[in-house]
Amino acid sequence: MSEFSLYLQLGIDHILDVKGYDHILFVVALCTIYTISDWKKLLIMVTAFTLGHSVTLALATFQLVRFNSDIIEFLIPVTIFVTAFFNILRGSRQFSYRGFDQNYLFALFFGLVHGLGFSNYLIRLLGKDTSILTQLFAFNIGLEIGQIIIVAIFMTSSFIFVDLFNTNQRDWRLVISSAVAGIALTIMIETKFW
């Protein structure tokens, strides 16, 4: 297996790992307000998250950014909770301005936080290797693939419940977002740093 393939698979495994379900929860929270016909918006949003994740992951890996990992471990569930909470508060209309969905900014900004959360592990994994651009690129491509898999699974579930079983879209959004917010709140309590 090539080094590129190894890091690509690591990125996929990172996002799909049920032990690290915080990323899965965040992607689900981001997707909850959309329908299957919004697939382009979903791809843009997932890519915005990956970009944010990639930026801070690279900055931390190159040791250009230093941070308290306990605070980051607390902030990750905060981002999940905030996203789910805004889903609960929102009406049926999307928050957008001239076709620009504000959730893209949520995804990008919160991706910055999530990228810091994984950087310590990646730094240990890379060791003293100075040529890490290929590994970072492969990892982030894997991350994107993993997120698309989560989106596809969640949106298939959404299609089945909302479109086939005629579940009200608002009820679907409220139930999923409330469950995600509750789990995120539990994680916040477990990871509080004070």
C-alpha positions in Angstrom: 0.0 0.0 0.0 1.4 3.4 -1.0 1.9 6.2 1.5 -0.9 8.2 -0.3 -3.3 5.3 0.0 -2.4 4.8 3.6 -3.2 8.4 4.6 -6.3 8.4 2.3 -7.7 5.4 4.2 -6.7 7.1 7.5 -8.8 10.1 6.5 -11.8 7.9 5.6 -11.4 5.9 8.8 -11.1 9.0 10.9 -14.5 10.4 9.8 -16.3 7.0 9.8 -14.9 5.8 13.1 -17.8 5.2 15.5 -15.6 5.8 18.5 -15.0 9.3 17.1 -18.7 9.8 16.5 -18.4 13.6 17.1 -17.6 14.2 13.4 -20.5 12.0 12.3 -22.8 14.0 14.6 -21.6 17.2 13.2 -22.1 16.2 9.6 -25.6 14.9 10.5 -26.4 18.2 12.2 -25.3 20.1 9.1 -27.4 17.9 6.8 -30.6 17.8 8.8 -32.1 20.9 7.3 -31.7 19.8 3.7 -33.6 17.4 1.5 -32.1 15.1 -1.1 -32.8 17.7 -3.8 -30.3 20.0 -2.1 -27.4 17.7 -2.9 -25.3 20.5 -4.5 -25.6 22.6 -1.3 -24.6 19.5 0.8 -21.5 18.9 -1.3 -20.5 22.6 -1.0 -21.1 22.5 2.8 -19.1 19.3 3.3 -16.3 20.7 1.2 -16.4 23.9 3.3 -16.0 21.8 6.4 -13.1 19.9 4.9 -11.4 23.2 3.9 -11.7 24.5 7.5 -10.5 21.2 8.9 -7.6 21.1 6.4 -6.4 24.6 7.2 -6.1 24.2 11.0 -4.9 20.6 10.6 -2.0 21.8 8.4 -1.3 24.9 10.6 -1.1 22.7 13.7 0.9 19.9 12.0 3.4 22.5 10.8 3.3 23.8 14.4 2.3 27.3 13.3 -0.6 27.2 15.7 -0.5 26.1 19.3 -3.6 25.4 21.4 -4.8 23.8 24.6 -6.1 20.4 23.5 -8.5 20.3 26.4 -10.3 23.4 25.2 -10.5 22.1 21.7 -11.9 18.8 22.9 -14.6 20.8 24.7 -15.2 23.2 21.7 -15.9 20.3 19.3 -19.1 19.2 20.9 -20.0 22.9 21.4 -19.9 23.3 17.6 -22.2 20.3 17.2 -24.6 21.6 19.9 -24.7 25.1 18.3 -25.4 23.7 14.9 -28.2 21.4 16.2 -29.6 24.2 18.3 -29.8 26.6 15.3 -31.6 23.8 13.4 -34.2 23.6 16.1 -34.7 27.4 16.2 -34.9 27.9 12.5 -38.2 28.1 10.7 -38.9 26.4 7.4 -36.9 29.1 5.5 -33.1 28.8 4.9 -30.8 31.5 6.1 -29.3 32.6 2.8 -28.3 35.9 1.2 -28.4 36.1 -2.6 -28.1 32.4 -2.9 -25.2 32.1 -0.4 -26.2 29.6 2.3 -24.9 30.8 5.7 -24.5 27.2 6.8 -21.4 27.2 4.5 -19.8 29.6 7.0 -20.8 27.5 9.9 -19.3 24.5 8.3 -16.1 26.3 7.4 -15.6 28.0 10.8 -16.5 24.9 12.8 -14.2 22.8 10.5 -11.4 25.0 11.8 -12.1 23.8 15.3 -12.5 20.2 14.4 -9.2 20.2 12.5 -7.3 21.2 15.6 -8.9 18.3 17.4 -7.2 15.7 15.2 -3.9 17.4 14.8 -2.1 16.0 17.9 -2.8 12.5 16.7 -1.6 13.3 13.2 1.6 15.0 14.5 2.4 11.9 16.5 1.7 9.7 13.5 3.9 11.7 11.2 6.8 11.9 13.6 9.8 13.8 12.3 8.8 13.4 8.6 9.3 16.8 7.0 7.6 16.0 3.7 4.0 15.9 5.0 2.2 17.7 2.2 1.3 14.5 0.4 0.1 12.9 3.6 -2.0 15.9 4.6 -3.5 16.1 1.1 -4.3 12.4 1.1 -5.8 12.5 4.6 -8.0 15.4 3.7 -9.2 13.7 0.5 -10.1 10.7 2.6 -11.9 12.9 5.1 -14.0 14.4 2.2 -14.8 10.9 0.9 -15.8 9.8 4.4 -18.1 12.8 4.9 -19.7 12.2 1.5 -20.4 8.6 2.7 -22.1 9.9 5.9 -24.1 12.5 3.9 -25.2 9.8 1.4 -26.3 7.4 4.3 -28.1 10.2 6.2 -29.8 11.7 3.1 -31.0 8.2 2.1 -32.5 7.8 5.5 -34.0 11.3 5.2 -35.5 10.4 1.8 -37.0 7.2 3.2 -38.6 8.9 6.2 -39.6 12.3 4.7 -40.4 11.4 1.1 -41.5 7.8 1.2 -43.1 7.6 4.6 -44.4 11.2 4.5 -42.8 12.3 7.7 -43.0 16.0 8.1 -39.7 17.7 7.2 -40.0 20.0 10.2 -40.6 17.1 12.5 -37.7 15.2 11.0 -35.4 18.2 11.5 -36.6 18.7 15.1 -36.2 15.1 16.2 -32.7 14.6 14.6 -31.5 18.0 15.8 -32.8 17.5 19.3 -31.1 14.1 19.5 -27.8 15.5 18.2 -28.0 18.4 20.6 -28.6 16.1 23.5 -25.7 13.9 22.7 -23.5 16.9 22.1 -24.5 18.3 25.5 -23.5 15.1 27.1 -20.1 15.2 25.4 -19.7 18.8 26.5 -20.2 17.8 30.1 -17.7 14.9 29.8 -15.0 17.1 28.2 -15.4 20.3 30.3 -11.9 21.6 31.0 -12.5 23.5 34.2 
